[in-house]
Amino acid sequence: MTDQQTLADATASELPEGPDLLYSEPEDDLRAAVRSLLTDRGGPAAVLAELESGRTHDAALWRSLAADIGAAGLLVPEKLGGQGAGPREAAVVLEELGRAVTPVPYLTSAVLAVTALLGCDTGQDEVARLLAALAAGERIGVLTLPLPTAPAGPLEPPVRAGADGALLGTVSSVADAAAADVLLVPVRAADGIELYAVDADAPGLHIETVTPLDLTRPLARVTFDGAAGRRLAGPDRAGAAVRKALLTGAGLLASEQLGIAEWCLTELVEYTKQRHQFGRPVGSFQALKHRMAALWLEVVSARAAARNAADALATDSADAPVAVAVAQAYCAPVAVRAAQECLQLHGGIGMTWEHPVHVFLKRAKSDEIALGAPGRHRASLAELVDLTAP
C-alpha cells in the first residue's frame, strides 16, 4: 500500500458520517406494499372519480393503509402500540401517497398529531391511549393549527382555556378537521402554550368545512364555544411538542412533494412518447427533450433533499432544522413546476377535468403553502446558517 493510499484511508476514516440517502430493503418492501394497495384502489383515476363526492376521505382505504399495512403507527414505538419505525419509513409512505394524490389523513394524523403526542408525557394514560388508537388507525387525530403554520414561525394559538377547561376561540384552515375523531388543540396560556385534546363530537365544538383549492385535502374552520378539553401537556412540554410536530411534518411533506413530481415527470415522458405530431413522437423534439431533462434533474435533486430531511429527522440530527428548511425551500417549487410542465405539455387534454393532472397541480400548490411557504423556509435557513440578507 502506498503512502498516498494510507493517507487517503486515514483521512476518510476521520470524516464525519454523512446522511444515508438510499432506500433500505425494508423501505423498498414498504413502498411496494403501499403502491400495490393504491394501484388496486385505482390510483389517480379513482381519486378523480370521487373528487366531488363530498367525502372527507376514503375510509376503507384508510383502514387498509393504517391498520392492515400498519402505516399509521410507523412513528410510534412498539411499547406504545406502534410499529417502532421512524421518519424514513413514513417518508416512503408519503412519497407513494403523493404519487397517487391519495385523499387520506396520513400527514395530519400519522405524522403531525402523533409527533405532537410523542412530545407529551407518554406515561400519562390519556396520551398513551390516544397514541395507541392513532397508531392502530382506530381514530384520526388532527393538530388544530392553520395548515400554513411554519415550524419556525410565530406560534400564537387563537384558542384559550377557561378555569374549567372549556375552550374558546376559532382556528381557520385546519386540514382534515372534518375527518378527525379527536382534535389536539394548542391553547394560549399566561406562561406559554398548553395542549388539549377535544373529541370531535364534544358539545360546543363546531367544524365548518370550506372549499379548498385541493379537494383531496379538505380544510375547515374550527370553532370552540365552550367545548370541554382534556389537558395533555403544560407549557413545559406543549410548545416544544408542537414545534417538533411542525418540523417533522414539514420535513416529511417534502417526500409527498417528491412523489407528486415523480408522477408528473413519468406521466409526461410516457405521453410525449405516444403523442405524434408531424409524423413523429413529440417527445423526440429537441426543445421538449431539454425541458424534460431539466425537470428530471430537478426531481433527482428534490429526492436528495427530501431523503436528507427524512434521515436527519430519523437520526435526530442537530442539523434537522437546516435539512427541513432546505427540503421545503427546494421541493415545494419543484412539485409545482413538474405539475405545470405536465399539464402544459399534455396540450388540450391536460386542460380538461377528465385528466388527473389538474389534481396533482392543485395538491402541489396546496403543499407549497402548507407548513410554511418556500420563502419562509428560505428566511429560516438564512437565520440557521447565519446568512444575513443584503
C-alpha positions as CSV (number, residue, x, y, z in Angstrom):
1,M,0.0,0.0,0.0
2,T,1.4,3.4,-1.0
3,D,1.8,6.3,1.4
4,Q,-0.8,8.2,-0.5
5,Q,-3.3,5.4,-0.1
6,T,-2.6,5.2,3.6
7,L,-3.1,8.9,4.0
8,A,-6.3,8.8,2.0
9,D,-7.7,6.0,4.1
10,A,-6.8,7.7,7.3
11,T,-8.4,11.0,6.1
12,A,-11.6,9.2,5.1
13,S,-11.9,7.5,8.5
14,E,-11.8,10.9,10.2
15,L,-14.6,12.4,8.1
16,P,-18.0,12.6,9.7
17,E,-20.5,10.0,8.5
18,G,-22.9,11.7,6.0
19,P,-26.6,11.2,5.7
20,D,-28.0,8.0,4.2
21,L,-30.0,9.0,1.2
22,L,-30.5,5.4,-0.1
23,Y,-33.6,3.3,0.5
24,S,-33.2,0.2,2.6
25,E,-34.7,-3.2,1.7
26,P,-37.5,-2.8,4.3
27,E,-38.3,0.6,2.9
28,D,-38.5,-0.8,-0.6
29,D,-40.8,-3.6,0.7
30,L,-43.0,-1.0,2.4
31,R,-43.1,1.1,-0.8
32,A,-44.2,-2.0,-2.8
33,A,-47.0,-2.8,-0.3
34,V,-48.3,0.8,-0.3
35,R,-48.1,1.2,-4.1
36,S,-49.8,-2.2,-4.6
37,L,-52.7,-1.1,-2.3
38,L,-53.1,2.3,-4.1
39,T,-52.9,0.7,-7.5
40,D,-55.6,-1.8,-6.6
41,R,-57.8,1.0,-5.5
42,G,-57.5,2.7,-8.9
43,G,-54.8,5.3,-8.3
44,P,-55.3,8.9,-9.5
45,A,-58.2,7.9,-11.8
46,A,-60.2,6.6,-8.8
47,V,-59.3,9.8,-6.9
48,L,-60.6,11.9,-9.7
49,A,-63.8,10.0,-10.0
50,E,-64.6,10.6,-6.3
51,L,-63.3,14.2,-6.2
52,E,-66.7,15.8,-5.8
53,S,-68.3,13.1,-3.7
54,G,-68.2,15.3,-0.6
55,R,-66.5,12.6,1.5
56,T,-63.7,13.8,3.8
57,H,-61.5,10.8,2.9
58,D,-61.6,7.2,1.6
59,A,-62.4,5.4,4.9
60,A,-61.9,1.9,3.5
61,L,-58.6,2.8,2.0
62,W,-57.5,4.5,5.3
63,R,-58.3,1.3,7.2
64,S,-56.2,-0.8,4.8
65,L,-53.3,1.6,4.9
66,A,-53.4,2.4,8.6
67,A,-54.3,-0.9,10.1
68,D,-53.6,-3.7,7.6
69,I,-50.2,-2.3,6.4
70,G,-49.6,-0.6,9.8
71,A,-48.5,2.7,8.3
72,A,-50.3,4.9,10.8
73,G,-48.1,3.6,13.6
74,L,-44.7,3.9,11.9
75,L,-43.6,6.8,14.2
76,V,-44.9,5.2,17.4
77,P,-42.6,3.0,19.5
78,E,-43.7,-0.6,19.8
79,K,-44.2,-0.4,23.5
80,L,-46.8,2.3,22.9
81,G,-48.7,0.2,20.3
82,G,-46.9,1.3,17.1
83,Q,-44.5,-0.2,14.6
84,G,-41.4,1.3,16.1
85,A,-40.1,2.5,12.7
86,G,-39.3,6.2,12.0
87,P,-39.4,9.2,9.7
88,R,-37.6,7.4,6.9
89,E,-40.3,4.8,6.6
90,A,-43.1,7.4,7.0
91,A,-41.4,9.4,4.2
92,V,-41.7,6.4,1.9
93,V,-45.4,6.2,2.6
94,L,-45.8,9.9,1.9
95,E,-43.9,9.5,-1.4
96,E,-46.5,7.0,-2.6
97,L,-49.4,9.0,-1.3
98,G,-48.1,12.0,-3.2
99,R,-47.7,9.9,-6.3
100,A,-51.4,8.9,-6.2
101,V,-52.7,12.2,-4.6
102,T,-54.5,9.9,-2.1
103,P,-57.2,11.5,0.0
104,V,-56.3,10.1,3.4
105,P,-55.3,12.0,6.6
106,Y,-51.8,10.5,6.8
107,L,-49.8,13.7,7.1
108,T,-52.2,15.2,9.6
109,S,-52.9,12.2,11.8
110,A,-50.0,9.8,11.5
111,V,-47.3,12.5,11.4
112,L,-48.4,15.8,12.9
113,A,-50.8,14.5,15.6
114,V,-48.7,11.5,16.5
115,T,-45.5,13.6,16.8
116,A,-47.2,16.1,19.0
117,L,-48.4,13.4,21.3
118,L,-44.9,11.8,21.4
119,G,-43.7,15.2,22.7
120,C,-46.1,14.9,25.7
121,D,-45.6,12.7,28.7
122,T,-46.3,9.3,27.2
123,G,-46.5,7.7,30.6
124,Q,-49.8,9.6,31.1
125,D,-52.8,7.4,30.5
126,E,-54.6,9.8,28.2
127,V,-51.6,10.3,26.0
128,A,-50.8,6.6,25.8
129,R,-54.4,5.7,24.9
130,L,-54.5,8.3,22.1
131,L,-51.2,7.2,20.7
132,A,-52.3,3.6,20.6
133,A,-55.6,4.5,19.0
134,L,-53.9,6.6,16.3
135,A,-51.2,4.0,15.7
136,A,-53.8,1.3,15.1
137,G,-55.9,3.5,12.8
138,E,-58.8,3.3,15.1
139,R,-59.0,7.1,15.5
140,I,-57.9,10.0,13.4
141,G,-56.2,12.9,15.2
142,V,-55.6,16.4,13.9
143,L,-53.3,19.1,15.3
144,T,-55.6,22.2,15.3
145,L,-53.5,24.8,13.7
146,P,-53.8,26.6,10.3
147,L,-52.3,24.5,7.5
148,P,-49.8,27.2,6.5
149,T,-48.2,27.3,10.1
150,A,-44.4,27.1,9.7
151,P,-42.1,25.3,12.2
152,A,-40.0,28.4,12.8
153,G,-42.8,31.0,12.5
154,P,-44.7,32.6,15.4
155,L,-46.8,30.2,17.4
156,E,-49.8,32.2,18.7
157,P,-52.8,29.9,19.1
158,P,-56.1,31.7,18.9
159,V,-57.7,29.4,21.4
160,R,-57.7,30.0,25.1
161,A,-59.0,27.9,28.1
162,G,-61.2,28.9,30.9
163,A,-60.7,27.8,34.5
164,D,-63.0,24.8,34.0
165,G,-61.1,23.6,30.9
166,A,-63.7,24.9,28.4
167,L,-62.0,26.1,25.2
168,L,-62.9,29.3,23.4
169,G,-61.7,30.5,20.0
170,T,-61.7,29.9,16.3
171,V,-59.0,28.3,14.1
172,S,-59.2,28.6,10.3
173,S,-57.8,26.4,7.5
174,V,-57.4,23.3,9.6
175,A,-56.6,20.3,7.3
176,D,-58.7,17.1,7.7
177,A,-60.6,18.5,10.7
178,A,-63.9,17.2,9.4
179,A,-62.4,13.7,9.3
180,A,-61.0,13.8,12.8
181,D,-62.2,11.8,15.8
182,V,-60.0,13.9,18.2
183,L,-58.5,17.3,17.9
184,L,-55.2,18.2,19.6
185,V,-55.5,21.9,20.4
186,P,-52.6,24.2,21.2
187,V,-54.0,26.7,23.7
188,R,-52.7,30.1,24.7
189,A,-51.8,30.3,28.4
190,A,-50.3,33.0,30.5
191,D,-46.9,31.4,30.6
192,G,-46.8,29.7,27.3
193,I,-48.7,27.1,25.3
194,E,-50.7,24.2,26.6
195,L,-52.0,21.2,24.6
196,Y,-55.5,19.9,25.0
197,A,-57.5,17.0,23.5
198,V,-61.1,17.5,22.4
199,D,-63.4,14.8,21.0
200,A,-64.9,15.7,17.6
201,D,-68.4,15.1,19.0
202,A,-68.0,17.3,22.1
203,P,-70.7,19.9,22.7
204,G,-69.6,23.4,21.9
205,L,-67.3,22.3,19.1
206,H,-68.3,23.4,15.6
207,I,-66.4,22.3,12.4
208,E,-67.4,24.2,9.3
209,T,-65.9,22.8,6.1
210,V,-64.7,25.3,3.5
211,T,-64.0,24.8,-0.2
212,P,-60.2,24.4,-0.7
213,L,-58.2,24.6,-3.9
214,D,-57.1,21.0,-3.3
215,L,-60.2,18.8,-2.8
216,T,-58.1,15.8,-1.8
217,R,-57.1,17.6,1.5
218,P,-60.2,19.2,2.9
219,L,-60.0,22.3,5.1
220,A,-62.3,23.5,7.8
221,R,-62.9,26.3,10.3
222,V,-62.9,25.0,13.8
223,T,-64.8,27.0,16.5
224,F,-64.6,26.2,20.2
225,D,-67.6,27.6,22.0
226,G,-67.1,26.2,25.5
227,A,-66.0,22.7,24.3
228,A,-64.6,20.6,27.1
229,G,-60.9,19.8,26.7
230,R,-58.6,17.4,28.4
231,R,-55.1,18.9,29.2
232,L,-52.3,16.7,27.8
233,A,-49.3,19.0,28.4
234,G,-48.4,22.2,30.1
235,P,-46.1,25.0,29.0
236,D,-43.0,22.9,30.0
237,R,-43.8,20.4,27.1
238,A,-46.5,21.6,24.8
239,G,-44.6,24.3,23.0
240,A,-41.7,22.1,22.2
241,A,-44.1,19.2,21.2
242,V,-46.0,21.4,18.7
243,R,-42.8,22.8,17.3
244,K,-41.4,19.2,16.8
245,A,-44.6,18.1,15.1
246,L,-44.5,21.1,12.7
247,L,-40.8,20.4,11.9
248,T,-41.4,16.7,11.3
249,G,-44.5,17.4,9.2
250,A,-42.6,19.9,7.1
251,G,-39.7,17.6,6.6
252,L,-41.8,14.6,5.6
253,L,-44.1,16.8,3.4
254,A,-41.1,17.2,1.1
255,S,-41.4,13.4,0.3
256,E,-45.1,13.9,-0.6
257,Q,-44.0,16.7,-2.9
258,L,-41.3,14.4,-4.4
259,G,-44.0,11.8,-5.1
260,I,-46.1,14.4,-6.9
261,A,-43.1,15.5,-9.1
262,E,-42.2,11.9,-9.9
263,W,-45.7,11.0,-11.1
264,C,-45.9,14.2,-13.2
265,L,-42.5,13.5,-14.8
266,T,-43.3,9.9,-15.5
267,E,-46.7,10.7,-17.0
268,L,-45.2,13.5,-19.1
269,V,-42.5,11.2,-20.6
270,E,-45.0,8.5,-21.4
271,Y,-47.4,10.9,-23.0
272,T,-44.8,12.5,-25.2
273,K,-43.7,9.1,-26.4
274,Q,-47.2,8.3,-27.5
275,R,-48.4,11.7,-28.9
276,H,-47.4,12.1,-32.5
277,Q,-47.2,15.3,-34.5
278,F,-45.7,15.8,-38.0
279,G,-45.3,12.0,-38.2
280,R,-43.1,11.6,-35.1
281,P,-43.5,11.4,-31.3
282,V,-43.5,14.9,-29.8
283,G,-41.1,13.7,-27.2
284,S,-38.4,13.5,-29.9
285,F,-38.5,17.2,-30.4
286,Q,-35.3,18.7,-29.0
287,A,-37.0,21.6,-27.2
288,L,-39.2,19.2,-25.3
289,K,-36.3,16.9,-24.6
290,H,-34.5,19.8,-23.0
291,R,-37.5,20.7,-20.8
292,M,-37.9,17.1,-19.6
293,A,-34.2,16.7,-19.0
294,A,-34.1,19.9,-16.9
295,L,-37.2,18.7,-15.0
296,W,-35.5,15.3,-14.4
297,L,-32.5,17.0,-12.8
298,E,-34.8,19.0,-10.5
299,V,-36.7,15.8,-9.4
300,V,-33.4,14.0,-8.7
301,S,-32.2,16.9,-6.6
302,A,-35.6,17.0,-4.8
303,R,-35.2,13.3,-4.0
304,A,-31.8,14.0,-2.4
305,A,-33.2,17.0,-0.4
306,A,-36.3,15.0,0.8
307,R,-34.3,12.0,1.8
308,N,-31.8,14.1,3.6
309,A,-34.6,15.7,5.6
310,A,-36.1,12.3,6.5
311,D,-32.7,10.9,7.5
312,A,-31.9,14.0,9.7
313,L,-35.3,13.6,11.4
314,A,-34.8,9.9,11.9
315,T,-31.3,10.3,13.4
316,D,-32.5,13.3,15.5
317,S,-29.6,15.3,13.9
318,A,-28.8,18.7,15.2
319,D,-28.9,19.8,11.6
320,A,-32.5,18.7,11.2
321,P,-33.9,22.2,11.0
322,V,-31.5,23.1,8.3
323,A,-32.3,19.9,6.3
324,V,-36.0,20.5,6.6
325,A,-35.7,24.2,5.6
326,V,-33.6,23.2,2.5
327,A,-36.0,20.4,1.6
328,Q,-39.1,22.6,1.8
329,A,-37.5,25.6,0.0
330,Y,-36.5,23.3,-2.9
331,C,-39.1,20.5,-3.1
332,A,-42.2,22.7,-3.0
333,P,-41.4,24.7,-6.2
334,V,-40.2,21.6,-8.0
335,A,-43.5,19.8,-7.4
336,V,-45.4,22.9,-8.7
337,R,-43.1,23.2,-11.7
338,A,-43.4,19.5,-12.5
339,A,-47.2,19.6,-12.4
340,Q,-47.3,22.8,-14.6
341,E,-45.0,21.2,-17.2
342,C,-47.1,18.0,-17.1
343,L,-50.3,19.9,-17.7
344,Q,-48.9,22.2,-20.4
345,L,-47.1,19.5,-22.4
346,H,-50.2,17.4,-22.4
347,G,-51.8,20.1,-24.6
348,G,-55.6,20.2,-24.8
349,I,-56.2,17.0,-22.8
350,G,-54.2,18.4,-19.9
351,M,-56.6,21.3,-19.6
352,T,-59.7,19.1,-19.1
353,W,-61.3,17.8,-15.9
354,E,-61.1,14.3,-17.1
355,H,-57.3,14.1,-17.0
356,P,-56.0,13.8,-13.4
357,V,-53.0,16.2,-13.9
358,H,-55.0,19.1,-12.5
359,V,-55.4,17.2,-9.2
360,F,-51.7,17.0,-8.9
361,L,-51.2,20.7,-9.7
362,K,-53.8,21.6,-7.0
363,R,-52.1,19.3,-4.5
364,A,-48.7,20.8,-5.4
365,K,-50.0,24.3,-5.0
366,S,-51.6,23.5,-1.7
367,D,-48.5,21.7,-0.4
368,E,-46.4,24.8,-1.4
369,I,-48.0,26.9,1.3
370,A,-48.6,24.0,3.8
371,L,-46.4,24.2,6.9
372,G,-44.6,27.3,5.6
373,A,-44.2,28.7,2.1
374,P,-40.7,28.3,0.4
375,G,-39.9,32.0,1.1
376,R,-40.5,31.5,4.8
377,H,-38.2,28.4,4.8
378,R,-35.5,30.3,2.9
379,A,-35.7,33.0,5.6
380,S,-35.4,30.4,8.3
381,L,-32.5,28.8,6.6
382,A,-30.7,32.1,6.4
383,E,-31.0,32.6,10.1
384,L,-29.9,29.0,10.9
385,V,-26.7,29.3,8.8
386,D,-26.2,32.9,9.8
387,L,-26.5,34.2,6.3
388,T,-27.5,37.9,6.6
389,A,-29.6,39.3,3.8
390,P,-28.1,42.3,1.9
